[in-house]
């Protein structure tokens, strides 16, 4: 409890006990509920000024500089570690507020490369790009995973499934069918996946 608050509390409760102010006025001064004011008055009458002392204790104890450095080091090793994990990992008896920089879990990135051309193509919508003369366009593009060659790509105003069909058709006409195509779970690819099935899409 801050010193200024303790002084105001003592002054208010003394004024209440001496009849200089009413309970409602005391509630407005502190501010707190009528029940709390009555509790403060009873404590003061029973124990004197010590009855107004703050008895609550925080569960978050202060940690030494050395322990804090261990905590920060453990957090920096793996930023997704929770405060509870670090407490248990370092066998601490305290909680340290690290949840503020805890990151959401991420899926592990596994790098791979197709063994030969046309073994695997990837197709994706590259997002919107603004062109001053024509407006916002999205690039739908197929790429060979082994060679990084682009069989076909085209800009569109809309990210429709029919536009994905068009890119695939033009790529197939030029370079044949790949063994497998890889795409995300976007709604534009759903009807194509249903039609072609797992024989082509993965």
C-alpha positions in Angstrom: 0.0 0.0 0.0 1.4 3.4 -0.9 2.3 5.9 1.9 -0.1 8.5 0.6 -2.9 5.9 0.5 -2.2 4.8 4.0 -2.3 8.3 5.2 -5.6 9.0 3.5 -7.1 5.8 4.8 -6.0 6.5 8.4 -7.3 10.1 8.2 -10.6 9.0 6.7 -11.3 6.2 9.3 -10.3 8.6 12.2 -12.7 11.2 10.8 -15.4 8.5 10.7 -14.8 7.3 14.2 -14.8 10.9 15.6 -18.0 11.6 13.8 -16.6 14.2 11.4 -17.7 12.4 8.3 -20.4 9.9 7.4 -19.9 6.4 6.0 -21.0 7.5 2.5 -18.4 10.3 2.4 -15.7 7.8 3.6 -16.7 5.5 0.7 -16.3 8.3 -1.8 -12.9 9.4 -0.3 -11.1 6.1 -0.4 -13.1 4.8 -2.7 -14.5 1.5 -1.5 -17.7 -0.2 -0.5 -19.6 0.4 2.8 -18.7 -3.1 3.9 -15.0 -2.3 3.5 -15.3 0.9 5.4 -17.0 -0.9 8.3 -14.2 -3.5 8.3 -11.6 -0.8 8.4 -13.4 0.9 11.3 -13.7 -2.3 13.3 -10.0 -3.1 12.7 -8.9 0.3 13.8 -11.0 0.1 16.9 -9.6 -3.3 17.7 -5.9 -2.9 16.8 -5.3 0.8 16.4 -3.3 2.0 13.3 -1.8 -1.4 12.8 -5.3 -2.7 12.0 -5.1 -0.7 8.8 -1.9 -2.3 7.6 -2.0 -4.3 4.3 -1.9 -8.0 5.2 -2.1 -9.4 1.7 1.0 -10.9 0.3 1.8 -11.4 -3.4 2.6 -14.9 -4.7 5.2 -13.3 -7.0 8.3 -13.0 -4.9 11.3 -11.0 -6.1 14.0 -13.0 -7.8 17.8 -12.5 -7.8 19.7 -11.1 -10.7 21.3 -14.5 -11.3 17.9 -16.3 -11.4 16.5 -13.7 -13.7 19.4 -14.2 -16.1 18.7 -17.9 -16.1 15.0 -17.3 -16.8 15.7 -14.9 -19.7 18.3 -17.3 -21.2 15.9 -20.2 -21.0 13.2 -18.1 -22.7 15.5 -17.0 -25.5 16.5 -20.6 -26.2 12.9 -21.4 -27.1 10.5 -18.4 -27.1 7.5 -20.7 -27.1 8.3 -21.9 -23.6 5.6 -21.0 -21.1 6.3 -19.4 -17.7 5.2 -22.6 -16.0 7.6 -24.7 -18.1 10.5 -22.4 -17.2 9.5 -22.5 -13.5 9.5 -26.3 -13.5 12.5 -26.6 -15.8 14.7 -24.4 -13.6 13.0 -25.7 -10.4 12.0 -22.2 -9.3 9.7 -21.5 -6.3 8.3 -18.3 -8.0 6.4 -17.3 -11.1 8.0 -14.9 -13.5 5.9 -12.9 -15.9 7.1 -14.2 -19.2 3.8 -14.9 -20.8 3.8 -11.4 -22.3 6.4 -12.5 -24.9 5.2 -16.0 -25.4 4.6 -16.7 -29.1 1.8 -19.0 -30.5 3.0 -22.4 -31.4 4.2 -22.8 -35.0 4.2 -25.8 -37.3 7.7 -27.1 -37.9 9.1 -26.3 -41.4 10.4 -29.3 -43.3 12.4 -28.6 -46.4 12.2 -31.0 -49.3 12.9 -31.1 -53.0 11.3 -33.3 -55.7 13.8 -35.9 -57.2 13.3 -34.9 -60.8 11.3 -32.5 -63.1 7.6 -33.0 -63.2 7.7 -35.2 -60.1 6.0 -32.4 -58.1 4.4 -29.1 -59.0 3.2 -26.5 -56.6 0.4 -24.2 -57.4 -0.6 -21.2 -55.3 -2.2 -17.8 -55.3 0.5 -15.3 -54.6 -1.7 -12.6 -53.1 -2.8 -9.1 -54.3 -0.5 -6.6 -55.8 -1.6 -3.1 -56.7 -0.8 -1.7 -60.2 -1.5 2.0 -60.7 -2.9 1.6 -64.2 -5.0 -1.5 -63.8 -5.8 -1.9 -60.1 -5.3 -4.9 -57.8 -4.3 -8.2 -59.3 -3.5 -11.7 -58.0 -0.9 -13.9 -59.5 -1.8 -17.6 -59.8 1.3 -19.6 -60.5 2.5 -23.2 -60.9 6.1 -24.1 -60.2 8.2 -27.2 -60.7 9.6 -28.1 -57.3 12.8 -29.8 -58.6 13.9 -27.2 -61.1 12.0 -24.1 -59.8 10.9 -23.6 -63.3 7.5 -22.0 -63.8 5.3 -23.9 -66.2 2.7 -21.2 -66.2 1.5 -18.2 -64.3 -1.1 -15.4 -64.9 -2.5 -12.3 -63.2 -6.2 -12.2 -62.5 -8.6 -9.7 -61.0 -10.3 -12.4 -58.9 -9.1 -15.4 -57.1 -11.7 -17.8 -58.6 -11.4 -21.6 -59.0 -11.9 -21.2 -62.8 -8.8 -19.1 -62.9 -6.8 -21.8 -61.2 -8.3 -24.3 -63.8 -7.0 -22.0 -66.5 -3.4 -21.9 -65.1 -3.4 -25.6 -64.7 -4.8 -26.2 -68.2 -2.2 -24.0 -69.9 0.6 -25.6 -67.9 -0.5 -29.1 -68.8 -0.8 -28.3 -72.4 2.8 -27.0 -72.6 4.6 -29.4 -70.3 2.4 -32.4 -69.6 1.0 -33.7 -66.3 3.1 -33.8 -63.2 3.1 -36.8 -61.0 1.7 -34.8 -58.0 0.5 -31.3 -57.5 0.7 -29.6 -54.1 -1.6 -26.8 -53.0 -2.9 -25.3 -49.8 -6.4 -25.8 -48.5 -7.8 -22.6 -50.0 -11.4 -22.7 -51.2 -10.3 -22.1 -54.8 -8.5 -25.5 -54.8 -11.3 -27.5 -53.2 -13.4 -28.2 -56.3 -10.2 -29.1 -58.2 -9.1 -31.5 -55.5 -12.5 -33.1 -55.5 -12.5 -33.6 -59.3 -8.9 -34.8 -59.7 -8.7 -36.6 -56.4 -5.5 -37.9 -54.7 -4.2 -39.4 -58.0 -2.9 -35.9 -58.8 -3.3 -33.6 -55.8 -1.5 -34.1 -52.5 
